[in-house]
Amino acid sequence: MAGKFIVTQDESGEYRFVLTAGSGEVIVTSEGYKQKGAALNAIDSVRRTAVDAVTDDRTPEPTPAYTD
């Protein structure tokens, strides 16, 4: 089953979306948008950008375990 974008409106009136995996697990949660169209535009942007996105891992390298 394919993932999907779910658009909701929160208590403050802002629109948000989540991207879920086929299993229903939330993969991405958006910021709030004042207009629904802005949230839908952000979904389109995620679709376009993620296709060619690379991973930029900026975490430190693990420290090797000391053995004596």
C-alpha distances in whole Angstrom, upper triangle without the diagonal:
4,7,9,13,15,19,21,25,27,30,32,31,29,25,23,19,16,13,11,8,5,7,10,12,14,15,17,20,22,26,27,28,31,29,26,27,27,24,22,24,23,19,20,22,19,17,21,22,19,19,22,23,24,25,28,29,32,32,35,36,36,40,41,42,46,47,51
4,7,10,13,16,19,23,25,29,30,29,26,23,20,16,14,11,9,7,5,8,10,12,13,13,15,17,19,23,24,25,28,27,23,23,24,20,19,20,19,16,17,18,16,14,17,18,15,15,19,19,21,22,25,27,30,30,34,34,35,39,40,41,45,47,50
4,7,10,13,16,20,22,25,27,25,23,19,17,13,10,7,5,4,4,8,7,9,9,9,11,13,15,19,21,22,25,24,20,21,21,17,16,18,16,13,15,16,13,12,15,16,14,14,18,18,20,20,23,24,27,28,31,32,33,37,38,40,43,45,49
4,6,10,13,17,19,22,24,22,20,16,14,10,8,6,5,7,7,10,9,10,10,10,11,12,14,17,18,19,22,20,17,17,18,14,13,15,14,10,12,15,12,11,15,16,14,15,19,19,21,22,25,26,28,29,33,34,35,39,40,42,46,48,52
4,7,10,13,16,19,20,19,16,12,10,6,6,4,6,9,11,13,11,12,10,10,9,10,10,14,15,15,18,16,13,14,14,11,10,12,11,8,10,12,10,10,14,15,14,15,19,18,21,22,24,25,28,29,32,34,35,39,41,42,46,49,52
4,7,10,13,16,18,16,14,10,8,5,5,6,8,11,12,14,11,12,10,11,10,10,10,13,13,14,16,15,12,14,14,10,10,13,12,10,13,15,13,14,17,18,17,19,22,22,24,25,27,28,30,30,34,36,37,40,43,44,48,50,54
4,7,10,14,15,12,10,7,6,4,7,9,11,15,16,17,14,15,13,14,12,10,10,12,11,11,13,12,9,11,11,8,8,12,11,9,13,15,14,15,18,19,18,21,24,23,26,26,28,29,31,32,35,37,39,42,44,46,50,52,56
4,6,10,11,9,8,6,5,6,9,12,13,17,19,19,16,16,14,16,14,11,11,12,10,10,12,11,9,12,13,10,11,14,14,13,16,18,17,18,21,22,22,24,27,26,29,28,30,31,32,33,36,39,40,43,46,47,50,53,57
4,7,8,6,5,4,6,9,12,15,17,21,22,23,19,19,17,19,16,13,12,12,9,9,9,10,8,12,12,10,12,15,15,15,18,19,19,21,24,24,24,27,29,28,31,31,32,33,33,34,38,40,41,44,47,49,52,55,58
4,5,5,5,6,7,10,12,16,18,22,24,24,20,20,17,19,16,13,12,11,8,10,10,12,11,15,15,13,15,18,17,17,21,21,21,23,26,26,26,29,31,29,31,31,32,32,33,33,37,39,40,43,46,47,50,53,57
4,5,7,10,11,14,16,20,21,25,27,27,23,23,20,22,20,16,15,14,11,12,12,14,14,18,18,16,19,21,20,21,24,25,24,27,29,29,29,32,35,33,35,34,35,35,35,36,39,42,42,45,48,49,52,55,59
4,6,9,11,15,17,21,23,27,29,29,25,25,22,23,20,17,15,13,9,10,9,12,13,17,16,15,18,20,19,20,24,24,24,26,29,29,29,32,34,32,34,34,34,35,35,35,38,42,42,45,48,49,53,56,59
4,7,10,13,16,20,22,26,28,28,24,24,21,23,20,16,14,13,9,9,7,9,10,13,13,12,15,17,17,18,21,22,22,24,27,27,28,31,33,31,34,34,34,35,35,36,40,43,44,47,50,51,54,57,61
4,7,10,13,17,20,23,26,26,23,22,19,20,17,13,11,9,5,5,5,7,8,11,10,9,12,14,14,15,18,18,19,21,23,23,24,27,29,27,30,30,30,32,32,33,36,39,40,43,47,48,51,54,58
4,7,11,14,16,20,22,23,20,20,17,17,14,11,9,8,5,5,6,7,6,9,8,6,9,12,11,12,15,16,16,18,20,21,21,24,26,25,28,28,29,30,31,32,35,38,39,43,46,47,50,53,57
4,7,10,13,17,19,20,17,16,13,14,11,8,6,6,5,6,9,10,8,11,10,6,9,12,10,10,14,14,13,16,18,18,18,21,24,22,25,25,26,27,28,29,32,35,36,39,42,44,47,50,53
4,7,10,13,16,17,14,13,10,11,8,6,5,8,8,9,12,12,10,12,11,7,9,11,9,8,12,13,11,13,16,16,16,19,21,20,22,22,24,25,26,27,31,33,34,38,41,42,46,48,52
4,6,10,13,13,10,10,6,7,5,4,6,10,11,13,16,16,14,15,14,10,11,14,11,9,13,14,11,13,16,16,15,17,20,19,21,20,22,23,25,25,29,31,32,35,38,39,43,45,49
4,7,10,11,9,8,6,6,5,7,9,12,14,16,19,18,16,17,16,12,12,14,12,9,12,13,10,10,14,14,12,14,17,16,18,18,21,22,24,24,28,30,31,34,37,38,42,44,48
4,7,8,5,5,4,5,7,9,12,15,17,19,22,22,19,20,19,16,15,18,15,12,15,16,13,13,17,17,14,16,19,18,20,20,22,23,25,25,29,30,31,34,36,37,41,43,47
4,5,5,5,6,7,9,12,15,19,21,22,26,25,22,23,22,19,18,20,18,15,17,18,15,14,17,18,14,16,19,18,19,19,22,22,25,25,28,29,30,33,35,36,40,42,46
4,5,7,10,10,13,16,18,22,24,25,28,27,24,25,25,21,20,22,20,17,19,20,17,16,19,20,17,18,21,20,22,22,25,25,28,28,32,32,33,36,37,39,42,44,48
4,6,9,10,14,16,19,23,24,26,29,29,26,27,27,23,22,25,23,20,22,23,20,19,22,23,20,20,23,23,24,23,26,26,29,28,31,32,32,35,36,37,41,42,46
4,6,9,12,13,16,20,21,23,26,25,23,24,24,20,20,22,20,17,20,21,18,18,22,22,19,21,24,23,24,23,26,26,28,28,31,32,32,36,37,38,42,44,47
4,6,9,11,15,18,20,22,25,26,23,25,24,20,20,22,20,17,20,21,17,18,21,21,18,20,22,21,22,21,23,23,25,24,28,29,29,32,34,35,38,40,44
4,6,7,11,14,16,19,22,22,20,22,20,17,18,19,17,14,18,18,15,16,19,19,16,18,21,19,20,19,21,21,23,23,26,28,28,32,34,35,38,41,44
4,7,10,14,16,19,22,22,20,21,20,16,17,18,15,13,16,16,12,13,17,15,13,15,17,15,17,15,18,18,20,20,24,25,26,29,31,33,36,39,42
4,7,10,13,15,19,19,18,18,17,13,14,15,12,11,14,13,10,12,15,14,12,15,17,15,16,15,17,18,19,20,24,26,27,30,33,34,38,40,44
4,7,10,12,16,17,15,17,15,11,13,15,11,11,14,14,11,14,17,16,14,18,20,17,19,18,19,20,21,22,25,28,29,32,35,36,40,42,46
4,6,9,12,13,12,14,11,8,11,12,9,9,13,12,10,13,16,15,14,18,20,17,20,19,20,21,22,23,27,29,31,34,37,38,42,45,48
4,7,10,12,12,14,11,9,12,13,10,11,15,14,13,16,18,17,17,21,22,20,22,21,21,23,23,24,27,30,32,35,38,40,43,46,49
4,7,9,10,12,9,8,12,13,11,12,16,15,15,18,20,19,20,23,25,23,25,25,25,26,26,28,31,34,35,39,42,43,46,50,53
4,5,7,9,6,6,10,10,9,12,14,14,15,17,19,19,20,23,25,23,26,26,27,28,29,30,34,37,38,41,44,46,49,53,56
4,7,9,7,8,11,12,12,15,17,17,18,21,22,22,24,27,28,27,30,30,30,32,32,34,37,40,42,45,48,50,53,56,59
4,5,5,7,9,10,11,13,15,16,17,19,20,21,23,25,27,26,30,30,31,33,33,35,39,42,43,46,49,51,55,58,61
4,5,5,6,9,10,11,13,14,16,17,19,20,21,23,26,25,28,29,30,32,33,35,39,41,43,46,49,51,54,57,61
4,5,5,6,9,10,11,12,14,15,17,18,20,22,24,24,27,29,30,32,33,35,39,41,43,47,49,51,55,58,61
4,5,5,6,9,10,10,12,14,15,16,18,20,22,22,25,26,27,29,30,32,36,38,40,43,46,49,52,55,58
4,5,5,6,9,10,11,13,14,15,16,19,21,20,23,24,25,27,28,30,34,36,38,41,44,46,50,52,56
4,5,5,6,9,10,11,13,14,15,17,20,20,23,24,26,28,30,32,35,38,39,43,46,48,51,54,58
4,5,5,6,9,10,11,12,14,16,18,18,22,23,24,27,28,31,34,37,39,42,45,47,51,53,57
4,5,5,6,9,10,10,12,14,16,16,19,20,21,24,25,27,31,33,35,39,41,43,47,50,53
4,5,5,6,9,10,11,13,15,15,18,20,21,24,25,27,31,33,35,39,41,43,47,49,53
4,5,5,6,9,10,11,14,14,18,20,22,25,26,29,32,34,36,40,42,45,48,51,55
4,5,5,6,8,10,12,12,15,17,19,22,23,26,30,32,34,37,40,42,46,49,52
4,6,5,6,8,11,10,13,15,17,19,21,23,27,29,31,35,37,39,43,45,49
4,6,6,7,10,10,14,16,18,21,23,26,29,31,33,36,38,41,44,47,51
4,6,6,8,9,13,16,18,21,23,26,29,31,33,37,39,42,45,48,51
4,6,6,6,10,12,14,17,20,22,26,27,30,33,36,38,42,44,48
4,6,5,8,10,13,16,18,21,24,25,28,31,33,36,39,42,45
4,6,9,12,15,18,21,23,26,27,29,33,35,37,41,43,47
4,6,10,13,16,19,21,24,25,28,31,33,36,39,42,45
4,7,9,12,15,18,21,22,25,28,30,33,36,39,42
4,6,9,12,15,18,19,21,25,27,30,33,35,39
4,6,9,12,15,15,18,21,23,26,30,32,36
4,6,9,12,13,16,20,22,25,28,31,34
4,6,9,10,13,16,18,21,25,27,31
4,6,9,12,15,18,21,24,27,30
4,7,9,12,15,18,21,24,27
4,6,9,12,15,17,21,24
4,6,9,12,15,18,21
4,6,9,12,15,18
4,6,9,12,15
4,6,9,12
4,6,10
4,7
4
